[in-house]
Amino acid sequence: METWRIVAAALLVLAGLAAVPMIMAKVRDRTQSSASVLISGVVSLTALAVLTLLVLTVLPPIASWVAAVAVVAAVGVLLLTG
């Protein structure tokens, strides 16, 4: 496996694992429903897992890096606005 795939996937996972609790907290603040929080957490983790698997296996370099940078940027925006 190419090194760039591993680095992009690691960056994606680190940023994604920071994003999931922030997303769940935003949902809790808006809905006050534990079921909605659980659903948002499951959906977020599933999307992160699928995207990471795609980065590790089939996505071309440009798409992989765009996905990783987009997730890192989203986490940055969530941290700044939170």
Secondary structure by P-SEA (a helix, b strand, c coil): ccaaaaaaaaaaaaaaaaaaaaaaaaaaaccccaaaaaaaaaaaaaaaaaaaaaaaccccaaaaaaaaaaaaaaaaaaaaac
